[in-house]
Amino acid sequence: CLNESDGGLVWKTDLNNKVIYSPTIDEHDNNVYVGSDEGNLTCLDIRDGTVKWSFNSGDKIQSTPALKNNLISFGSNNGNFYVLKKFTGIPEFSYNPGTFIFNSPIKSSPVINGNSLFFGDDSGYLYSINLEKYEVPASLYLYLSLAILIIVIVVLIVLVTIVKRKK
């Protein structure tokens, strides 16, 4: 954190890895939220750099978090999108549009308009979450995953039937 008037160092905090994207500042509550390549979204006290809490997403966070009321939201390179309580870092909601099989990193910074939160992933899809109801559309990948599962089951049944006939 640099002094606004002369650019001198006010405080610094080591987050153990690279920070690529911009932090989100909540001046009202004296918080700054920053994601790192370590996979943590960290909430720091803007006045002295004290770590208030840290949430580990399991993979790099390369997007700028978005604030809405008492929530902070961001994407992770593990394909999950998270909505946390901004004072504690406790997860309120998470969403994986790739259904774990077709995960695509979420590097885009989310945008909030009213109660709708929008974000995109590296596969080129745009998603919308209703922040009041946590409603999300069923992912195209969910249907694709189910189709693959059904095909695998049918193939296994056919193979078992063929093996039993040969005996």
NORTA-V7218 format. One line per field, one symbol per residue. ss: DSSP state (@ for helix, = for strand, . for the rest). burial: # if it has 16 or more other ideal C-beta (glycine too) atoms within 10 Angstrom, else .. A space follows every 10 residues. Layout:
ss=???
burial=???
This chain:
ss=.=......=. .......... ...===@@@. =====....= =====..... ======.... .....===.. =====..... =====..... =====..... .......... ===..===== .....===== ....==...@ @@@@@@@@@@ @@@@@@@@@@ @@@@@@.
burial=#......... ....#..... #.##...... ########## ######.... .##.#.#.## ########.. ########## ####.#..#. .#..#####. .######### .#....#.## #.....#.#. #....#..#. ##..#..... .......... .......
